[in-house]
């Protein structure tokens, strides 16, 4: 999936590299359903739209918002809930749930600090997200539904958490844009291993509205939105510059 052009539309890319336009009139932050049959995305007007990938049906609006900053970050495996991070009127970025069935919105994590990029584990028992409550972005995990328990996963800065499809590993981007991995154990309670680096990326630092810049399913292959390396700084040396003052 790619977004390109002045309208910021959603496009599909197949295994051959062929592209086809999927949204018309604007779209961003696309999410796949677990079965791969539907896509959900945010329209340029702020509504959340669901559409079957085959294109056989029209877009179905499942939720609207009066907020300009309201972005879907995950679609629950059972298809019932969408997680969003939303710029609140009386607070900063918060995490909200949206019911796909009736469009009901409920605040999930709402504090004076910022909470973004929420992702549910494949078994829907754990919620990973990024927060700057410590003064910098770090990745945390809480039980889902929330109980008040919380674990900090990253240690030296982190954002953009992504679960492996079996839920036994959690990935995130370190503050230096290294792709990090953490082993997760949930038998008898939650436990996270020490973060270790997989490889260096060229992903840009987090910026509003805090999109995810990479994806993986099995932890073996990663799709990464890399910034192209640009030319280095140009240094110009001017000699005998005082001679020009007399002109």
C-alpha positions as CSV (number, residue, x, y, z in Angstrom):
1,X,0.0,0.0,0.0
2,X,1.3,3.4,-0.8
3,X,0.0,7.0,-0.6
4,X,1.0,9.3,-3.3
5,X,-0.1,12.3,-5.4
6,X,-1.6,15.6,-4.3
7,X,-4.8,13.9,-3.0
8,X,-2.8,11.5,-0.7
9,X,-4.8,8.5,-1.9
10,X,-4.3,4.8,-0.9
11,X,-2.8,2.6,-3.6
12,X,-2.3,-1.2,-3.8
13,X,0.9,-2.8,-4.9
14,X,1.0,-6.5,-5.9
15,X,3.9,-8.9,-5.7
16,X,4.9,-7.9,-9.3
17,X,5.2,-4.2,-8.3
18,X,2.1,-3.2,-10.2
19,X,0.1,-0.4,-8.6
20,X,-3.6,0.4,-8.6
21,X,-5.5,3.2,-7.0
22,X,-7.8,2.1,-4.2
23,X,-9.2,5.3,-2.7
24,X,-10.7,8.2,-4.7
25,X,-11.0,11.6,-3.1
26,X,-8.2,11.0,-0.5
27,X,-7.1,8.4,2.0
28,X,-4.3,7.7,4.5
29,X,-3.3,5.4,7.4
30,X,-4.6,2.2,5.7
31,X,-5.1,-1.0,7.7
32,X,-5.6,-4.5,6.5
33,X,-8.3,-6.7,8.1
34,X,-6.9,-10.0,9.5
35,X,-8.4,-12.0,6.7
36,X,-7.0,-9.6,4.1
37,X,-10.4,-9.0,2.5
38,X,-10.9,-5.4,3.6
39,X,-9.0,-2.2,4.0
40,X,-9.8,0.5,6.5
41,X,-8.4,4.0,6.1
42,X,-8.9,7.7,7.1
43,X,-10.5,9.9,4.4
44,X,-9.2,13.4,3.9
45,X,-12.5,14.6,5.4
46,X,-11.7,12.8,8.7
47,X,-14.1,9.9,8.4
48,X,-13.0,6.3,8.8
49,X,-13.8,4.2,5.7
50,X,-14.0,0.4,5.2
51,X,-13.9,-1.1,1.7
52,X,-13.6,-4.6,0.4
53,X,-10.2,-5.1,-1.4
54,X,-11.9,-6.6,-4.5
55,X,-13.6,-3.3,-5.1
56,X,-17.0,-5.1,-5.5
57,X,-18.7,-2.8,-2.9
58,X,-18.8,0.9,-2.2
59,X,-16.9,2.5,0.6
60,X,-18.6,2.1,4.0
61,X,-18.2,4.9,6.5
62,X,-17.8,3.5,10.0
63,X,-17.1,6.6,12.0
64,X,-16.8,10.3,11.7
65,X,-15.0,12.8,13.8
66,X,-15.0,16.6,14.2
67,X,-11.3,16.4,15.1
68,X,-8.8,17.2,12.4
69,X,-6.2,14.8,14.0
70,X,-7.7,11.3,14.4
71,X,-5.7,8.5,12.9
72,X,-6.3,4.7,12.9
73,X,-3.3,2.6,14.1
74,X,-4.7,-0.9,14.4
75,X,-7.7,-3.1,13.6
76,X,-8.4,-5.8,16.1
77,X,-8.0,-9.4,14.9
78,X,-11.7,-10.1,15.4
79,X,-12.6,-7.0,13.3
80,X,-14.7,-5.4,16.1
81,X,-12.5,-2.5,17.2
82,X,-10.3,0.1,15.6
83,X,-7.6,1.7,17.7
84,X,-6.9,5.4,17.0
85,X,-4.6,8.1,18.3
86,X,-6.4,11.3,18.6
87,X,-5.3,14.9,19.4
88,X,-7.8,15.8,22.1
89,X,-9.3,19.2,22.7
90,X,-8.3,19.3,26.4
91,X,-5.3,17.0,26.3
92,X,-2.5,15.9,24.0
93,X,-2.5,12.7,21.8
94,X,-4.6,10.0,23.3
95,X,-5.6,6.5,22.4
96,X,-9.3,5.8,21.6
97,X,-11.3,2.8,20.5
98,X,-13.9,2.8,17.8
99,X,-16.6,0.1,17.4
100,X,-16.9,-1.0,13.8
101,X,-20.4,-2.2,14.4
102,X,-22.0,1.0,15.7
103,X,-19.3,3.7,15.6
104,X,-19.1,4.1,19.3
105,X,-16.0,5.9,20.5
106,X,-14.4,5.3,23.9
107,X,-11.3,6.8,25.4
108,X,-8.7,4.1,26.3
109,X,-5.6,5.9,27.5
110,X,-6.0,9.6,28.2
111,X,-3.4,11.5,30.2
112,X,-1.7,14.9,30.1
113,X,1.2,13.4,28.1
114,X,1.1,11.9,24.7
115,X,0.1,8.3,23.8
116,X,0.2,7.1,20.2
117,X,0.7,4.1,17.9
118,X,-1.4,1.6,19.8
119,X,-1.2,-2.0,18.5
120,X,-3.1,-5.1,19.9
121,X,-1.3,-8.4,20.2
122,X,-2.6,-11.2,17.9
123,X,-4.5,-12.8,20.8
124,X,-6.0,-9.3,21.8
125,X,-4.7,-9.7,25.4
126,X,-2.0,-7.0,25.3
127,X,-1.7,-3.4,24.1
128,X,1.6,-2.0,22.9
129,X,1.9,1.8,22.4
130,X,4.3,4.7,22.5
131,X,4.3,7.4,25.1
132,X,6.5,10.4,26.1
133,X,5.5,10.3,29.8
134,X,9.2,9.9,30.7
135,X,10.2,12.9,28.7
136,X,11.1,11.0,25.6
137,X,9.3,8.5,23.4
138,X,9.3,4.9,24.9
139,X,7.3,1.8,24.1
140,X,5.0,0.3,26.8
141,X,2.7,-2.6,27.1
142,X,-0.5,-2.9,29.1
143,X,-3.0,-5.7,29.5
144,X,-6.1,-5.4,27.3
145,X,-8.7,-4.6,28.7
146,X,-6.7,-2.3,30.9
147,X,-6.0,-3.3,34.5
148,X,-3.6,-0.6,35.6
149,X,-0.5,-2.9,35.1
150,X,2.2,-1.5,32.7
151,X,5.6,-2.6,31.5
152,X,8.2,-0.3,29.8
153,X,9.6,-2.3,26.8
154,X,12.2,0.1,25.3
155,X,15.0,1.5,27.5
156,X,16.8,4.1,25.5
157,X,14.0,5.6,23.5
158,X,11.5,3.8,21.2
159,X,8.4,4.2,19.1
160,X,6.3,2.4,16.4
161,X,5.7,-1.0,18.2
162,X,4.7,-3.9,15.9
163,X,3.8,-7.5,17.1
164,X,5.1,-10.6,15.4
165,X,2.1,-12.6,14.2
166,X,2.5,-15.2,17.0
167,X,2.8,-12.6,19.7
168,X,6.1,-13.9,21.0
169,X,8.2,-10.9,19.8
170,X,7.6,-7.2,19.7
171,X,9.5,-4.9,17.4
172,X,10.1,-1.1,17.7
173,X,12.3,1.7,16.3
174,X,15.0,2.9,18.6
175,X,15.8,6.6,19.1
176,X,18.7,6.1,16.6
177,X,16.4,4.5,14.0
178,X,17.7,1.0,14.7
179,X,15.1,-1.7,14.3
180,X,14.8,-3.4,17.7
181,X,13.3,-6.7,18.9
182,X,12.1,-7.9,22.3
183,X,11.1,-11.5,23.2
184,X,7.7,-11.7,24.8
185,X,6.4,-14.4,27.1
186,X,2.8,-14.4,28.4
187,X,2.5,-17.9,29.9
188,X,1.8,-17.3,33.6
189,X,1.9,-13.5,33.2
190,X,3.7,-11.0,31.0
191,X,7.5,-10.9,30.7
192,X,9.7,-9.0,28.2
193,X,13.3,-9.8,27.4
194,X,16.1,-7.2,26.9
195,X,15.8,-5.2,23.6
196,X,18.4,-6.1,21.0
197,X,19.2,-4.4,17.7
198,X,18.4,-6.2,14.4
199,X,19.7,-3.7,11.9
200,X,20.0,0.0,11.1
201,X,17.2,1.8,9.1
202,X,16.9,5.1,7.4
203,X,13.5,5.8,8.8
204,X,12.9,9.4,9.6
205,X,12.4,10.4,13.3
206,X,8.8,10.4,14.6
207,X,6.7,13.3,13.3
208,X,3.1,14.2,13.5
209,X,0.7,12.6,12.9
210,X,3.1,9.8,13.9
211,X,2.7,7.2,11.1
212,X,4.1,3.7,11.1
213,X,7.1,3.6,8.8
214,X,7.6,-0.1,8.7
215,X,5.7,-3.4,8.8
216,X,6.4,-7.1,9.3
217,X,4.4,-10.3,9.8
218,X,6.9,-13.0,10.7
219,X,9.9,-10.9,11.8
220,X,12.0,-12.3,9.0
221,X,11.0,-9.8,6.3
222,X,10.3,-6.1,6.8
223,X,8.8,-3.5,4.6
224,X,10.4,-0.2,5.4
225,X,9.6,3.4,4.3
226,X,13.3,4.5,4.0
227,X,14.4,8.0,3.4
228,X,16.7,8.2,0.4
229,X,20.2,9.3,1.3
230,X,20.6,12.8,-0.1
231,X,23.8,14.6,-1.2
232,X,26.1,15.7,1.6
233,X,26.5,19.3,2.6
234,X,28.3,21.5,0.1
235,X,31.2,23.6,1.3
236,X,32.4,26.5,-0.8
237,X,35.8,28.1,-0.3
238,X,36.2,31.6,-1.4
239,X,39.8,32.9,-1.4
240,X,41.0,36.5,-1.7
241,X,37.5,37.6,-0.8
242,X,38.8,41.0,0.4
243,X,39.7,41.9,-3.2
244,X,36.1,42.2,-4.1
245,X,35.5,44.9,-1.5
246,X,37.4,47.5,-3.5
247,X,35.1,47.1,-6.5
